[in-house]
């Protein structure tokens, strides 16, 4: 196997974030990943971040044992395999947390997050990462890495939270004349607010009890903030919609309470887009039958939306990087996790 020449030469080791056990995050020095197959590239990360879904293992809600972390990434290609055709050394790229070849029937149908030939990558909370299926998974950003840190944050948000919130809004059928409710005021829920408004929703409602998150939701386009939860919160949505419920609801948490609230807030014939990573959720079959709603969700097909999202960011139409409320050096990753776990910050950007 031969590879394209590297420029510049990669260091033998790098820093990377590892979660040793729940609540135990450290930065270690490990071997720098290299191209291992013809379709691979190695990216020098421009920035990294902590995702809300990273908090599930951090809190012990799912098993973790010395796992290298990170699935959101933007950076510059510094090494590529001989089979990579659409990308060059020096390209600044954005990718999704799910890799895809772009050619299978599932990808062609618009769901690259469930690609039949899905690839793998190394953790992105690091200085470098290897990405398989580069041609199908990565999108080149015109103009290279931006000098503006705010634009860089916008691009990084597109890799996951913006793309995931966008999928939630699309699945909730957001558009002109529609009322869209959003369950969850984390980075994904806030991105769903931004997406619903950008897609033309007439009214966007978010459930939030935290003024800092509610303030950002309003900045992103939320028209109404509801503090109540559960059936009481759903009743408020119905009160605002003539008793019908929202045309569409974005569920961006993944808990039983959030799914129940989403279903209760949606009108018959409406749409629920669920993108929160499910933890112990169950749906009663008869209850769902009687609600008569459309359900779509799962891992967001971010790659489908990336070209459009990049254009919107470049045009200044959206500023999703506002979800990053704190910036810390990579070496302070443990504090980043703690700050998000304690809800002191919405989302933390790690400066590599």
N, C-alpha and C positions, 0 to 999 in steps of 0.2 A: 504493500500500500504506500502510495506516495501522496504528499500533500503539497499545497501551494507554499511558496516561501513565506516565512513570517516577517512582519515588519511592524514594530521592532521585535527582537527576540524576547520571548516570554521568560519571566523569572522562574526559578525552580520551585519556589514556594510562594504562598499567598496567605492572607488572613481570611477567615471564614467564620460565620456564626454557627454555633452548634448548640442544640438543646439536648443536654445530657439526660435530663429527667424533668418532670413537671416542675416549673418554677426555677429551673437551673439552666441559665443561658450564659454562654461564654464565647469568647473569640479565640480561635486556635490558629496556629500556623500549620497549614497542610500543603500537600503537593498541588501545584497548579494544574488544572485539567488541560488536556491536549486533545486534538482531533483524534478520534478513534475509528471513524468510518468515513466513507466518501461523501456522505451527505451532511457531515458535521461542520460546525464552526465553533470557534472560541471567541467569546466577547469580553472585552475589557469594560466592566460595568462603569457607567457614569454616575449612578446613584442606585440605592436600594431602599427598601422600606419594610415595615412590619405590617402584616395583614391581620384583619380581625379574625380570620380563620386560623391564624397561627396561635391565637389565644386559647383555642380548644385544647390542644395538647399541653399548653403552658399551664392551664388550670386543671389538668388531669382528666379532662372529659374524654380524651382518646389517648391510646398508648403512645409513648415516645421513649426512645432509648438511643441517645447519642446520634441524633438526626441533624444533618446539615440543612439549614433553613433557607427559605426564600423562594418565591415563584413569580415575582413581579420584576421586570427588568427592562432597561434601556442601556445601550452601550454601543461600542465600536468594534467591528469585526477585526481581529488581529491575527487570526489563523483560520484557514478553511480547507475542507477536503476537496479532492480532485473532482468529485461529482457535483459540487455546488455550481449551479449555472447562472442564477439570477442575481447573485450578490458578489461583491468584491471586497477585498481588503480595504479597510478605511471607511466602509459604509456605516453610518449610524442607523441603528435598527431598533424597532420595538417588536416584542413578541408577546404571546399569550401564555398563561399558566398551563395550557394544554397544547401539546404539539400535534401537528397534522401534516399529512402529505399533500393535501389539497386536491387529490385526484380520485379518491375512493368515492363510492356512491353517497356515503353519508356526508362527506365534505361537500360534494357537489350539490347536495340538497340544502346546504346552509348550516350544517352542524359539525364543524371541524373539531369541536370539543369532544366529540365521540367518534373521531376518526377510527376506521377499522384497522389502521396500521400505525397507531399513535406511537410517538417516540418519547424519549426521556431527556432530561437535562440535569445538570448539577445545581446545587443550591445557589440562589442569586443574591443572598445576603453575604457577599464576598467580593473580592477584587476582580475575579475572572469566573466565567462559567462556560461550560460546553453545552451546546444545543444541537440535538439531532434534527433531521428533516428540515434543515434550514430554509430551503427553497419554499416549502409549503407553509412554514410557521412564522417567518419573520417578514416584516414590512420595512423597507428603507424609508427614512425620513429625508425629504429634500433639504439640501443645505448643510448636512452634517450636524454634529453635536452643537446645540445652541450655547451661546455665551450667557444668555439670560437665565438665571437660576429658576425664575418663575416659569419660563417656557419648558425648562427641563422637568420641573415638577408636573406640569400639565401632561407631558409625554409619558412620564412614569405612571401617572394615574390611569392613562389609557390602557396600560398593560393588564390591568385587572379591574380595579373598582369602578372606573368609568365604563369600561366595556361590560362589566357585570350589571351595573345599574342601567345601562342602555338596554341590555337584553331584557331586564325586568320590565322596563317601560314598553318595549316592543311587544313582549308577551302579554302585557296588560292592555294592549291595543290603544296606547296613548296616541292622541291626535286631536285635530280641531273639533271643538264642541264637546269634548270628553272631560269628565271629572275623574281624576286619578288620585287614589289614596296610597300612601307609602307607609308600610309598617317597618320600623327600624330607622334609627337616626345615627347609625354609624356611617362610615365612609361610603359603603355601597348604597345604603338608603338615601343618603344625601345626593349621591350621583344619580340615583333614580329620579329624584326631584328635578335635577338639572336636565336629565334626559327627557323626562315627560314634558317639561316646558319647552325644550328645544324642538321636540316633535310636534308641538302645537297644541298641547292640552289647554283647554280653556281655564280649568281650575285644578290646582294641585294641593292636596291635603297631606300633611305629615303628622304622625303621632310622635310627640316628643315631650319629655319632662325636663330637659336640660337646656337652659337658655343659650349657652354657647352654640349648641348644635342647632337649636331652633333659629338662631340668628343667621347661621350659615345657610340653613334651609331657605330662609326668606331671601337671602342674597342670591341663591340659586334659582329662585322663582316660586317658592311655596306661597300660596295665597292664604292658607289657613293652617294653624298649628293646634293640634288637639292634645291635651295632657292626659285625658282619660284613656284607659286601656280596656281590653276585653269587651264584653257586651255593652258596657257603658260607652266606650269609645266608638264602637260600631253604631250605637244609637245616635251619637253626635253626627256621624257621617250621613246617616239616613235623614236626620233632621235637616242637614244642609242640602239634601238632594230630593226634597219633596217626598221623603219616605221610601225612595227606591233603593238607595245605596249607590256606591261609586260605579261608574262604567268599567273601571279597571282598578286592580289593586296590585301593588308591588310588595312582595314579602321578602325582606332582606335580613332576616335574623336566623331562622332555622330551628326555632323552639316550638313546642306544642302550643304555647300561648300565642306566639306570633302567627302561626298558621290558622288557628281558630279565629283570631281577630281578623285576619285577611279574608277568610271565607265569610265571616259574619258581616263584613263591611261591603261586600260585593253584591250588586243587584242580580236577579235572575237574568241569564243571558249575558252577564258580564264576564270579565277576563281576570284571572289571577296569574301573575307571573311570579314564580317562586324561585329565588336564587340563593337564599340563605342555606348554608350547609346543614342538612337535616341531622338533628340529634334527638332521638327518641320521639319523633313525630309519628302520630297515627291519625288516620282520617276514617271516620265512621262511614261505611258505604251507603247506608240509607240516608244519612244526613247529606252526603255529597249528591246523591241521586236527586233529592228533593230541592237542593239549591239550584240545580241546573245552570252551572257555570262552566266556562272553559278554563282548563288548567294547562299551563305549560311552564317548564322550568328545568332546573338542573345546572350543571357546570356551563357557564356562559360561553357561547361560541364567539369569543372576543375577536378571533382572527377575521371573522366575517365583517365586523364593524370597523376594524382598524383603519383602512384607507379613508373612510368617511370621517372618522373621528380626528385623524391627523389633519385633514383639510379644514375641519371646523376649528381646530386649535390654531392652525396657521393663519386662518382668517380672523382670529380674535373673537369668534362667535361664542366660545365657551372657555372657561378657565377652571377645569376640574382640579388643578393642583392646589386650589384653596383648601382641599380636605386635609392637606398636610399642615398641622398646627404646631409642629415642633420639628426641628432639624438637629441631629446629633451625629457625631463622628461614628464610623462603623465600630470602633473600639468600645463605644458606650451602648452597644446593642442591649445589654441587660437592662439598662435604665429605660430604653425605648419600650421594651416589653412591659416593664413595670408600670410605666406611665399610661400605656394603653389599657392594661389590665385594671388599673385603678380609675380609669375613665377621666384621667387628668388631661389627656390629649385624645383627639379624634383619630389621628393617624400620624405616625412618626416617619420622616424621611431620614435615611442613614446616608451620610456623606462619605463616599468611598475615597 
